[in-house]
Each structure stands twice: as C-alpha cells, then as structure tokens.
C-alpha cells in the first residue's frame, strides 16, 4: 500500500469517527472526544480499507502524526 494513500485513508477514518472536518499531525484523539469505543470503530473501518491499525495503536499514540508514523512503519514492514 502506498504511504500517501495510507495517510489519506487514516485521515478519512479519523475525521469520520471524531466528526471533524480536517486533521493535523498535532491533533489529539482524546482531546477531540475519542475513547476506547471510537478506537475500536477506527480499527474496524481501517480493516475494510487494508490499513494496519489496532485500537491499542490509537490509544498509545493519540496524536495523529504519531499514529500515522506507527501505521506507516507497519506498512513498510509488511512490504516485501
């Protein structure tokens, strides 16, 4: 999966789940109203578009930029 596509998919999921119109690297999941149920919802949505995301990733990396880095590392590690 291309990293820019992954970023776009992750941003779309973030915006939908947290009901925000844009996302910045410094945005914090919890500050925007996120909780464990929202993290689980993000995980479910991510699986549908092949974004390697777990709820624990969201909870441990609540800033969007940090979460994006975690997901990108997973994508790169999975690339043959």
N, C-alpha and C positions, 0 to 999 in steps of 0.2 A: 504494500500500500504506500502510495506517495505521501511524504510527510506533510505537504501543504493540504492535501485532501483530508488527511487525518486531523489536522488542525481545524479545518473548516467544519468537519463532522462534529468534533468535540465542542467547538464553539456553538454550533447549532443546538446540540443537546443541552449544553449549559444554559443557553438563552431560553429554550423551551421549558426546561424543568424549573428554573429560577424565575421565569417570567420577566426577563429583562430584554431590552432591545439591542444591546451591544455588550461586548465583553472586552476587557483589557487584562493584560498579564497580571496586574496588581489586584484585580477583583478577588474578593474572598468569599468562598462558598457559604460560610456560616454568616458573614455579615449581610449577605443577600437573602438570608432566610433558609438556607439549606440545612438539612438534618439527615439522619440516617435513612429515613424513608426516601428522601429525594436522591440520596446517593445510590440507593438500590434501584430507583427508577432510571437514573442515568446509566447504570450498568446494563440494565435491560435494553435500553434504547441503543447503547453502544454496540451490544452484541448483534443487533439487527443490521448494523452497517459495518461490521467487522473491525470495530475499534477495540483494541485490547484494554479494557478498563474494568477494574473491580471496585466495589464500594469502598474497600479499605484504602485504595489509591486516593479516592476523593477525600476521605476522612483524614488521612495522614498528610495530604498535600492540598490544602484548601484554597491556596492561591492558584488562579487559572494558569499562570505561567509555569508554576512548579508542576502542576498536574499535567500540563502539556509536555513538559520535559520527560516525566515518567512514562507517559504513553509513547512518546517518540522513541525512547530507549527500548521499550518493548517491541515496537515495530522494527527497529533496526536489528535487534537481537533475533527476531524471527525471520529476517531476510537471509536467504541462502547466499 
